[in-house]
Amino acid sequence: MHVPLLITTTLESRADAEKLGTLLLQKRLIACAQISGPVSSSYWWQGEIVSAEEYLLTMKSNELRYKELEQVLREAHPYEVPEIIATVITHLSEGYHQWLEKELER
């Protein structure tokens, strides 16, 4: 089995998060997409501190799909510099891991 990943990104609207999640599911680059929010974000952008309301898109995938997943995220994401954070999942139930692998098959 491949190393499972939890990937997150933020988007300006729930509609954008749903659209991106659906695209990645259709391409079998993720097995699951969850949308949380709105969340309050503060960050540096173009020399200023900016605050914005965003939606958090959390996705489950694996290292085998990550490179293509990141490429599609960069191309389809509406932000100029999208947040793309991938974290290795160190503990995962065996049944869920098997389901994840099955859903990422093409």
C-alpha positions in Angstrom: 0.0 0.0 0.0 1.0 3.6 -0.6 1.7 6.3 2.0 -1.6 8.0 2.8 -1.7 11.8 2.7 -4.0 14.5 4.1 -3.9 17.6 1.8 -5.4 21.0 2.5 -6.1 24.1 0.6 -8.2 27.2 1.2 -10.6 28.9 -1.2 -12.7 32.1 -1.2 -16.1 30.4 -1.5 -17.9 27.2 -0.7 -18.8 26.9 -4.4 -15.1 27.0 -5.4 -14.3 24.4 -2.8 -17.0 22.1 -4.1 -16.0 22.6 -7.7 -12.3 21.8 -7.0 -13.2 18.8 -4.8 -15.5 17.4 -7.4 -12.8 17.8 -10.2 -10.2 16.0 -8.1 -12.7 13.2 -7.2 -13.6 12.7 -10.9 -9.9 12.4 -11.8 -9.5 9.8 -9.0 -6.7 12.0 -7.5 -8.5 12.0 -4.1 -10.7 9.5 -2.4 -12.5 12.0 -0.2 -13.1 15.8 0.0 -14.4 17.6 3.1 -15.3 21.3 3.2 -15.1 23.3 6.5 -15.8 26.9 7.1 -16.0 29.6 6.8 -12.7 30.1 8.6 -11.0 33.3 9.4 -7.5 33.6 7.8 -4.9 36.3 8.4 -1.7 36.3 6.3 0.9 38.4 4.6 0.1 39.3 1.0 2.0 41.8 -1.2 3.6 43.5 1.8 0.4 43.8 3.9 -1.4 41.8 6.5 -4.7 40.7 5.0 -7.7 39.1 6.7 -10.2 37.1 4.8 -13.0 34.6 5.2 -12.1 31.3 3.5 -13.3 27.7 3.2 -10.9 24.8 4.0 -10.9 21.9 1.6 -9.4 18.8 3.2 -8.6 15.9 0.9 -7.4 12.3 1.4 -5.0 10.8 -1.2 -1.6 9.1 -1.3 1.9 9.7 -2.4 1.4 7.9 -5.7 -1.2 10.5 -6.7 0.3 13.5 -5.1 2.4 14.9 -8.0 -0.5 14.9 -10.4 -2.8 16.1 -7.7 -0.6 19.1 -7.0 -0.4 19.9 -10.7 -4.2 19.9 -11.1 -4.6 22.0 -7.9 -2.2 24.6 -9.2 -3.9 24.8 -12.6 -7.5 24.7 -11.4 -7.2 26.8 -8.2 -8.4 30.4 -8.5 -5.7 31.8 -6.2 -2.5 33.1 -7.7 -0.5 31.3 -4.9 -2.7 28.6 -3.5 -2.0 27.0 -0.2 -1.2 23.3 -0.8 -0.2 21.4 2.3 0.3 17.7 2.3 0.8 15.8 5.6 1.7 12.2 5.9 -0.9 10.2 7.8 1.1 8.1 10.2 -1.7 6.1 11.7 -4.8 4.9 9.8 -7.2 2.1 10.4 -6.5 -0.9 8.0 -10.0 -0.9 6.6 -10.0 2.8 5.8 -6.5 2.5 4.2 -7.8 -0.3 2.0 -10.8 1.8 1.0 -8.6 4.7 0.2 -6.3 2.7 -2.0 -9.3 1.1 -3.8 -10.9 4.5 -4.5 -7.7 5.9 -6.0 -7.4 3.1 -8.5 -8.0 4.0 -12.1 
